[in-house]
Amino acid sequence: MVFSEKLQILRKNKGLTQEELAEKLGVSRQAVAKWESSLVYPDIYNLIQISNLMNVSVDYLVKDQDCAVNISTEEQTDIDELIEFRLKANVNTYAGFMNEVDATRPASHDFRYEDGDYMYHDTYVGGEEFAGEEAVWKKDVTVWAMNYIGRVLDDRFSGDFLKEALRAADKRMPYRGPEIYQSGEYTYRCKVTGDFTWFQGFEEIYLNDVKVYECVFHGGKIR
């Protein structure tokens, strides 16, 4: 997804017309129209303004999502391997409606996925208000874990949309879901500080301008 497409999605999610966005940024409506048509690119000052207004990073705005993953010809590192497995596990468990296993705790929901030397286990309790933990083992040694807690804020929340957004995670954002994901009237947003070895973040889902779900998480490498 390129900048012009991202800007349209963000503007519409805020319920703003081009004129209203232009007024907030102190530019003309024609300038916004040109940005959204890929005719002109905003300068850094306006990119920062858009970033602050839309609550996304400048990095997200300026990078083509298809080119965001740093592809290297060098030998894959342990972290690269771990991230790749985490993404496979993500689409083969809760987010993919797959591999649910017997509960490990009273009334818990558990999912497990194995591939080669790696094993992933996700366990959570609750429903509309929930908490859980994901962990990864390599050769039976714990190497990574993440804790999360969240809640549903509105009856119009869609669990299917959350799973759809989580399945869209990639190597640039391998923690929960992508920085932003939209389908129909729903928009998913995720912000993270740190890297895969030590991080914290939060995710939200909006139905148009109404926040219907929120979740905070933190995790990192185990040794």
Helices and strands as residue ranges (DSSP letters): H 3-13, H 18-25, H 29-36, H 44-54, H 58-62, G 65-67, H 78-91, G 94-96, E 100-101, E 109-115, E 118-126, E 129-138, E 141-152, H 159-167, E 180-183, E 186-195, E 198-207, E 210-221
